[in-house]
Amino acid sequence: MSDPLQHYVPKFMLRRFCSGKNELVYAYDKLSDKVFAFSTSKKSKVGVAAERAIYDFEFQGVPMTLEPSLSSLETKAAEVTAKIIQSLRIDPEWHLDKATLAGFLAVQLVRTKAAMATLDDLSARMEGYFRSEGAPEEFFELEPEVGDKANARKTHYTRMITNAPNDLAPLLADKVWHLLQTDESDPFLMGDHPFSRYNEPGEGVRGTLGLRSKGVQIYFPLTPTLALCLMCKTHLDTMIDGIERIDRLLAARIGNAAELRALRSETMPLVEAMLTGGVVKCRPESVEHFNSLQILEAERYVFSCKSDFQMAKEMIAADEATRHGPRMVERSGAF
């Protein structure tokens, strides 16, 4: 089997973050603390956010690869996102486009080095725990069809990527989709794991960042000035309820009318954007929040149309764990 360079951040996404005639993207390496630029021209063999044969594996000794299927999915996603960028909306009635993009986002969630590093770390800690508990050696034996440990690892990730459109895309399609916009003077960043999530911290042992979690918010950069936002429907329901409550208070002449009208005026554009798939103009603090998530989720590289990565450097200085992507935590402390 050939040994091609395979990207886990698609080249069409990197090209949209280029600047200047030389089609350069600026990158910050969290591991080495270096800033550099690389070309995204079609003649350039971009070696950033890529790895040789990352999607190649063997099953029962037969060489296989996911690369053609991923390339086909990327081509369709590039067309859909180009349509969104040009129209500055993602109409709720664009069912086929949303289904295509939901499938792409689902795959992008599990195909990156950040996703692989997170699961590698968890698997290693689990194996250490079970060995310390006296698990027999046969417990760790691999199925003969998947060969050695390195190939078994690739086979496992291949299964995750292959299943993602069926398992995860419907959960994404069920969110409320709209767009976020910023100015060129204050651009969005893109990490090498561009699918980022946020939610308010929850109580108990269950996490809050699952795709089914109540209140989860998903962010995905499209260009330095435009991003996708997929939100749990509870956010829309809460805002609509709030507006209806304000209207009742105004009708009954209860409370400070000027403050109520100001709050209504602030909330309505977001509600309208969420209902129509339109654009919400981001305040500087919202752009900062978006970019912080991209930096936190990135396993190694953060990309920008500018060479300013001061925020990433400050975040790493404040917390060394930010130098790589997040890791899963087993709350009992067993592993």
Buried (B, 14 or more C-beta within 10 A) or exposed (E): EEEBEBBBBBBBBBBBBBBEEEBBBBBBBBEEEEBBBBBBEEEBEBEBBBEEBBBBBBBEEEEBBBBEEBBEBBEBBBEBBEBBBEEEBBBBEBEEBBBBBBBBBBBBBBBBBBBBBBBBBBEEBEBEEBEEEEEEEEEEEEEEEBBEEEBBBBBBBBEBBBEBBEEBBBBBBBBBBBBBBBEEEBBBBBBBBBBBBBBEEEEEEEBBBEBEBEBBBBBBBBBBBBBBBBBBEEBBEEBBEBBEEBEEBBEEEEEEEEEBEEBBEEBEEBBEBBEEBBBBEBEEEBBEEBBBBBBBBBBBBBBBBBEBBEBBBEBBEEEEEBBBBBEEEEEEEEB
